[in-house]
Amino acid sequence: MLAGVPFIPRIDVPLDASHPRVWTIVLTGDGTPRSGRPHRPRGHRPGRWPHRTAMFASPRAARPLEQASRLAPAGQMITVMTRRWASVWKQELDMLPHGPCVVQPTYRGRAAELLLPLLKLARRDPAATVIVLPAAHRLEHDARLSRYVGRAVWAVALRPDVPLIIGAPPESPEADGWIEPGAPVEGLEGLAVRTVRHFIDGASPAERRELFDHHAIASTSILVARADTLLALAGRALPDVLETLEPLEDVFDRPEESLLCEAIYECMPQVGLRALERAPELAVLALPDAVWRAPEHDRLELLAA
């Protein structure tokens, strides 16, 4: 029997993420800006679950970087891409007030994709607040997402030691990565930030359906944390990947960085973010009234993790 998921109240705190020390790290994976399933029109209802309306990317949201660019000040969005798709993503970036690009020689999983730019940012400003999100996060409603990400940014300002993950109701019971929220986090009660009582993976079909029917939440893989806090968490959750990347710190922004990065990626392990996204130190902020769909890319990576 799964424990009941407590009700998380909806609150409207007029906060936003436009803080001068907020950065966004966008993880594009190893795909193009238009990877994923075809668009379904607003109001589409999956036949078996008519009580939920899936919020799929609209034609305008087919440019995921446009949405991500609004979450941090101009020029403070780091876009991570692989070399083979870099030219395609840079065409998208040319139309936006983007910041630095981090080009990986090849794709070695979400862990390296996150930790390479995080090391660069933490070296520059360890106290910066980082918003990490997959480019294909499949959450619509820019204003609502911005409001709740802004709330998470405010929570990190109040409690820099607390890294957050954002949860939302999934599209279907087949989702994995369910989160059972626990007690409110001390000092963040007014922002509806809660501890994580359980991460629920590998649930049976019946258990998943029970969670789904009780409006439980699942991880969106959107993280908000202070750079040094997230790096310390990665050191515990993903030590092998972090240690592999650490030699690059001494050559960041120097001519030899590119050659050393090539050599390091040759022996880089293929690792996802599952260990970090299930870390007991994480707190959760629920995004209500939205439905989340995991990109197919991430589902496959979860299976391989």
C-alpha positions as CSV (number, residue, x, y, z in Angstrom):
1,M,0.0,0.0,0.0
2,L,1.4,3.4,-1.0
3,A,1.2,6.2,1.4
4,G,-1.2,9.0,0.5
5,V,0.3,12.1,-1.2
6,P,-0.6,15.1,0.9
7,F,-2.5,18.0,-0.7
8,I,-0.2,20.9,-1.7
9,P,-2.0,24.2,-1.6
10,R,-1.9,26.6,-4.4
11,I,-0.4,29.9,-3.4
12,D,0.2,33.0,-5.4
13,V,3.3,34.8,-4.3
14,P,4.3,37.7,-6.6
15,L,7.9,36.5,-7.2
16,D,9.9,36.1,-10.4
17,A,13.3,34.8,-11.3
18,S,14.7,38.1,-12.6
19,H,17.5,38.2,-10.0
20,P,20.9,39.4,-11.2
21,R,22.7,36.2,-10.1
22,V,20.2,33.7,-11.6
23,W,21.5,31.5,-14.5
24,T,19.6,29.0,-16.6
25,I,21.3,25.8,-17.8
26,V,19.4,24.3,-20.7
27,L,20.1,20.6,-21.5
28,T,19.4,19.9,-25.1
29,G,20.4,16.2,-24.9
30,D,21.5,14.8,-28.3
31,G,18.6,16.0,-30.4
32,T,17.3,19.0,-32.4
33,P,15.0,21.8,-31.3
34,R,12.0,20.0,-32.8
35,S,12.7,16.5,-31.5
36,G,9.7,14.7,-30.0
37,R,6.2,13.8,-30.8
38,P,4.0,15.9,-33.1
39,H,2.0,18.7,-31.6
40,R,-1.4,18.0,-30.2
41,P,-3.8,20.9,-30.1
42,R,-4.7,22.6,-26.9
43,G,-7.6,20.8,-25.1
44,H,-6.6,17.4,-26.4
45,R,-7.8,14.8,-23.9
46,P,-6.3,11.3,-23.8
47,G,-9.2,8.9,-24.3
48,R,-8.6,6.8,-21.2
49,W,-8.1,9.7,-18.8
50,P,-10.6,12.4,-19.8
51,H,-10.3,14.2,-16.4
52,R,-6.8,15.4,-17.4
53,T,-5.9,17.8,-20.2
54,A,-2.4,17.3,-21.5
55,M,-0.4,20.5,-22.1
56,F,1.7,19.8,-25.1
57,A,4.1,22.2,-26.7
58,S,2.4,24.6,-29.0
59,P,3.8,25.6,-32.4
60,R,5.3,28.7,-30.7
61,A,6.7,26.6,-27.9
62,A,8.5,24.5,-30.5
63,R,11.4,26.8,-29.7
64,P,12.1,25.7,-26.2
65,L,15.0,28.1,-25.8
66,E,12.6,31.0,-26.1
67,Q,10.8,29.9,-22.9
68,A,14.0,29.2,-21.1
69,S,15.5,32.5,-21.9
70,R,12.7,34.3,-19.9
71,L,13.7,32.6,-16.7
72,A,16.9,34.5,-16.1
73,P,18.4,37.9,-17.0
74,A,19.4,38.5,-20.6
75,G,22.7,36.8,-21.4
76,Q,22.6,34.4,-18.5
77,M,21.2,31.3,-20.2
78,I,23.8,28.6,-20.8
79,T,22.8,26.2,-23.6
80,V,24.5,22.8,-23.7
81,M,24.6,20.9,-27.0
82,T,26.5,18.3,-28.8
83,R,28.8,19.1,-31.7
84,R,26.7,17.4,-34.3
85,W,23.6,19.5,-33.5
86,A,25.4,22.7,-32.5
87,S,24.7,24.6,-35.7
88,V,21.0,23.8,-35.5
89,W,20.7,25.0,-31.9
90,K,22.7,28.1,-32.6
91,Q,20.3,29.1,-35.3
92,E,17.6,29.2,-32.6
93,L,19.9,31.1,-30.3
94,D,20.5,33.8,-32.8
95,M,17.0,35.0,-32.3
96,L,17.3,35.2,-28.5
97,P,19.2,37.2,-25.9
98,H,21.2,34.1,-25.1
99,G,24.4,33.6,-23.1
100,P,27.3,31.2,-23.5
101,C,27.1,27.9,-25.3
102,V,28.8,24.7,-24.1
103,V,29.5,22.3,-26.9
104,Q,30.2,18.7,-25.9
105,P,32.3,16.6,-28.3
106,T,29.7,13.9,-28.1
107,Y,26.8,12.9,-25.9
108,R,27.7,11.0,-22.7
109,G,24.4,11.3,-20.8
110,R,22.7,14.0,-18.7
111,A,25.3,13.9,-15.9
112,A,28.2,15.2,-18.0
113,E,25.8,17.5,-19.8
114,L,24.9,19.2,-16.5
115,L,28.2,19.1,-14.7
116,L,30.4,20.6,-17.4
117,P,28.5,23.9,-17.5
118,L,28.0,23.8,-13.7
119,L,31.7,23.6,-13.1
120,K,32.2,26.6,-15.4
121,L,29.5,28.6,-13.6
122,A,30.6,27.6,-10.1
123,R,34.1,28.7,-10.9
124,R,32.8,32.1,-11.9
125,D,30.1,32.6,-9.2
126,P,29.6,29.8,-6.7
127,A,26.8,31.7,-5.1
128,A,24.8,32.0,-8.3
129,T,21.4,30.4,-8.4
130,V,21.0,27.8,-11.2
131,I,17.8,26.8,-12.9
132,V,18.4,23.5,-14.7
133,L,15.9,22.3,-17.2
134,P,15.7,19.9,-20.2
135,A,14.9,21.8,-23.4
136,A,12.1,19.4,-24.1
137,H,10.5,19.6,-20.7
138,R,7.0,19.6,-22.2
139,L,5.4,22.1,-19.8
140,E,3.3,24.8,-21.4
141,H,2.0,28.1,-19.9
142,D,5.1,30.3,-19.7
143,A,3.7,32.6,-17.0
144,R,2.8,29.8,-14.6
145,L,6.1,28.0,-15.1
146,S,8.0,31.3,-14.6
147,R,6.0,32.1,-11.5
148,Y,6.8,28.8,-9.8
149,V,10.4,28.8,-11.0
150,G,10.6,32.3,-9.5
151,R,9.2,30.9,-6.2
152,A,11.9,28.3,-6.3
153,V,14.6,30.9,-6.8
154,W,13.2,32.9,-3.9
155,A,13.3,29.7,-1.8
156,V,17.0,29.1,-2.6
157,A,17.7,32.7,-1.7
158,L,16.2,32.1,1.7
159,R,17.7,28.6,2.2
160,P,20.9,28.3,0.0
161,D,21.5,24.9,1.5
162,V,18.3,23.4,0.0
163,P,18.3,22.2,-3.6
164,L,14.9,21.9,-5.2
165,I,13.2,19.8,-7.8
166,I,10.0,20.8,-9.4
167,G,7.2,18.2,-9.6
168,A,4.0,18.1,-11.7
169,P,1.2,15.7,-12.4
170,P,2.3,13.4,-15.2
171,E,0.4,12.8,-18.4
172,S,-0.4,9.1,-17.7
173,P,0.0,6.3,-15.1
174,E,2.9,4.9,-17.1
175,A,5.2,7.7,-15.8
176,D,8.1,6.9,-13.4
177,G,9.9,9.0,-10.9
178,W,6.9,9.7,-8.6
179,I,7.5,12.0,-5.6
180,E,5.7,11.7,-2.3
181,P,6.1,15.1,-0.6
182,G,6.7,15.2,3.2
183,A,6.7,18.0,5.7
184,P,7.2,21.7,4.9
185,V,10.8,22.8,4.8
186,E,11.7,24.9,7.7
187,G,11.8,28.6,6.7
188,L,10.0,27.9,3.4
189,E,6.5,27.0,4.6
190,G,5.0,30.1,3.0
191,L,6.4,29.0,-0.4
192,A,4.9,25.5,-0.3
193,V,8.3,23.8,-0.4
194,R,8.3,20.4,1.1
195,T,10.8,17.7,2.0
196,V,10.6,14.5,-0.1
197,R,9.3,11.6,1.9
198,H,9.8,9.1,-0.8
199,F,10.9,8.8,-4.4
200,I,8.9,6.0,-5.9
201,D,10.5,4.1,-8.8
202,G,9.6,0.7,-10.1
203,A,6.0,0.9,-8.9
204,S,3.6,-1.8,-10.2
205,P,1.0,-0.8,-12.8
206,A,-1.7,-0.9,-10.0
207,E,0.4,1.3,-7.8
208,R,1.1,3.8,-10.6
209,R,-2.6,4.0,-11.4
210,E,-3.3,4.6,-7.7
211,L,-0.8,7.4,-7.6
212,F,-2.2,8.9,-10.8
213,D,-5.8,8.8,-9.7
214,H,-4.8,10.5,-6.4
215,H,-3.1,13.4,-8.4
216,A,0.4,12.5,-7.3
217,I,3.3,14.3,-8.8
218,A,6.3,13.2,-10.7
219,S,9.7,14.7,-11.3
220,T,10.0,17.2,-14.2
221,S,13.8,17.1,-13.9
222,I,13.7,20.9,-13.4
223,L,16.2,21.7,-10.7
224,V,16.8,25.0,-8.9
225,A,19.7,25.3,-6.5
226,R,22.7,27.4,-5.6
227,A,25.7,26.5,-7.9
228,D,28.0,25.4,-5.0
229,T,25.1,23.5,-3.3
230,L,24.3,21.6,-6.5
231,L,28.0,20.9,-7.2
232,A,28.4,19.5,-3.7
233,L,25.3,17.3,-4.2
234,A,26.7,16.1,-7.5
235,G,30.0,15.2,-5.7
236,R,28.0,12.8,-3.5
237,A,25.6,11.5,-6.2
238,L,27.8,11.4,-9.3
239,P,31.4,11.3,-8.1
240,D,32.8,9.4,-11.1
241,V,31.5,11.9,-13.6
242,L,32.6,14.9,-11.6
243,E,36.1,13.5,-11.0
244,T,36.4,12.8,-14.8
245,L,35.6,16.4,-15.6
246,E,37.6,18.1,-12.8
247,P,40.9,18.4,-14.8
248,L,39.1,20.8,-17.2
249,E,38.8,23.4,-14.4
250,D,42.4,24.4,-14.8
251,V,42.0,25.1,-18.5
252,F,38.6,26.7,-18.8
253,D,38.6,29.5,-21.4
254,R,42.2,28.7,-22.4
255,P,43.2,27.3,-25.9
256,E,44.0,23.9,-24.5
257,E,40.4,23.4,-23.1
258,S,39.1,22.0,-26.4
259,L,41.8,19.3,-26.8
260,L,41.6,18.2,-23.2
261,C,37.8,18.1,-23.4
262,E,38.1,15.8,-26.4
263,A,40.4,13.4,-24.5
264,I,38.2,13.4,-21.4
265,Y,35.0,12.6,-23.3
266,E,36.8,9.6,-24.9
267,C,36.7,7.9,-21.4
268,M,33.7,9.6,-20.0
269,P,31.1,7.2,-18.6
270,Q,27.6,7.3,-19.9
271,V,25.6,8.3,-16.9
272,G,22.1,9.9,-16.4
273,L,20.9,12.2,-13.6
274,R,18.9,9.6,-11.8
275,A,21.2,9.4,-8.8
276,L,21.2,13.2,-8.4
277,E,17.4,13.6,-9.0
278,R,16.7,11.0,-6.2
279,A,19.2,12.5,-3.7
280,P,17.7,12.7,-0.2
281,E,18.8,16.3,0.2
282,L,16.3,17.5,-2.5
283,A,13.2,19.3,-1.5
284,V,10.2,19.6,-3.9
285,L,8.0,22.4,-5.1
286,A,4.8,21.2,-6.9
287,L,3.6,22.9,-10.0
288,P,-0.2,22.6,-9.9
289,D,-2.7,22.7,-12.7
290,A,-0.1,21.5,-15.3
291,V,0.5,18.1,-16.9
292,W,4.0,16.9,-17.6
293,R,5.2,14.5,-20.2
294,A,8.7,13.1,-20.1
295,P,10.5,13.3,-23.4
296,E,11.1,9.9,-25.0
297,H,14.8,10.6,-24.8
298,D,14.7,10.9,-21.0
299,R,12.5,7.8,-20.7
300,L,15.1,5.8,-22.5
301,E,17.9,7.2,-20.4
302,L,16.0,6.3,-17.2
303,L,15.7,2.7,-18.4
304,A,19.5,2.7,-19.0
305,A,20.5,4.3,-15.7
